[in-house]
Every structure is written in C-alpha cells, then in structure tokens.
Amino acid sequence: MNFIQYIKDSFEELNNHMTWISRENAQKTTVTVAVFTILFALGVAGVDYVFQQGLDNFFKLF
C-alpha cells in the first residue's frame, strides 16, 4: 500500500468510522481541563513559594 492510499484510507476512517463527541461537550471538557490546569499551576507555584521562603529563612540562620 502506498502512502497516498494510506492517507485516503485514514481520512475515510476518521470521517465514516469514528464516533465524535459533540462540539458543546468538547468545549466544556476543554474549559474544565484549562481551569484545573491553571489551578494546579497556581498550587505548584504556592508550594514553591512556601518552600523557597522556608529555605531562605533556614539559610539566614547560618
């Protein structure tokens, strides 16, 4: 099977044999993932800040 036929078969598979979620559902899922990603990043930044402050204070003792 040549490359062109592979590409044609792939598009046919995607268009006719796949079950896709609705656009609204995809948008809701994307927003949910984005919100949790931002919250997780803020949480990691907060923990990093606390540890940095703790290490700074620890090393000031010496």
C-alpha positions, 0 to 999 in steps of 0.5 A, a space after each residue: 500500500 502506498 502512502 497516498 492510499 494510506 492517507 485516503 484510507 485514514 481520512 475515510 476512517 476518521 470521517 465514516 468510522 469514528 464516533 465524535 463527541 459533540 462540539 458543546 461537550 468538547 468545549 466544556 471538557 476543554 474549559 474544565 481541563 484549562 481551569 484545573 490546569 491553571 489551578 494546579 499551576 497556581 498550587 505548584 507555584 504556592 508550594 514553591 513559594 512556601 518552600 523557597 521562603 522556608 529555605 531562605 529563612 533556614 539559610 539566614 540562620 547560618 
